[in-house]
């Protein structure tokens, strides 16, 4: 299992568009993804679950990725945060 944190810098936090981009990318991997923010947990492959976290700009989110392609999935998440979810 890989566990790491990322600070949300995208304007508006993880609202519909960035959450959609994140979920779309994560669904390309077989690993399970848990996102944790302020003691709440979400399935990283569910748009409704991710949006229900209510992640705002400046929040720190923790990712727990577990599975055969966990390293590739973690790298993709980190790339998304670095480019502020630009596709």
ZIVEN-V797042 format. One record per residue. N is the residue number from 1. SS is DSSP state (H for helix, E for strand, - for the rest). Layout:
n: (N/N)
ss: (SS/SS)
This chain:
n: (1/2/3/4/5/6/7/8/9/10/11/12/13/14/15/16/17/18/19/20/21/22/23/24/25/26/27/28/29/30/31/32/33/34/35/36/37/38/39/40/41/42/43/44/45/46/47/48/49/50/51/52/53/54/55/56/57/58/59/60/61/62/63/64/65/66/67/68/69/70/71/72/73/74/75/76/77/78/79/80/81/82/83/84/85/86/87)
ss: (-/E/E/E/E/E/E/-/-/-/-/-/-/-/-/H/H/H/H/H/H/H/H/H/H/H/-/-/-/-/-/E/E/E/E/E/E/-/-/E/E/E/E/-/-/-/H/H/H/H/H/H/-/-/-/-/-/-/-/E/E/E/E/E/E/E/-/-/-/H/H/H/H/H/H/H/H/H/H/H/H/H/-/-/-/-/-)
